[in-house]
Amino acid sequence: MADYPSSPDYDPNTAESLFEGAAWEKSFASEPNGGNCVEVNLARAGLVGVRDTKLGASPVLVFDRGEWTAFLAAVKAGQFDLPPSSGGD
């Protein structure tokens, strides 16, 4: 994908320009947390932008659709679940 930054000098703060500002979406589940969550942008063909709502416009992480699909599959499979608490914390 030659149309987005992919060098060692990549600065996620410049990635905002790849996405339309109005197209950012956040989960309804973020509302109990005061609206603080992550936002996702699917407006750019083949790319997915992800950012923290608390930080506003930047920094933006950019993934291709394959990377994003693999991440979502891992989340759904529980690969990022926290281990059960031992009760002694």
Buried (B, 14 or more C-beta within 10 A) or exposed (E): EEEBEEEEEEEBEEBBEBBEEEEBEBEEEBEEEEEEBBBBBBBBEEBBBBBBBEEEEBBBEBBEEEEBEEBEEEEEEEEEEEEEEEEEE
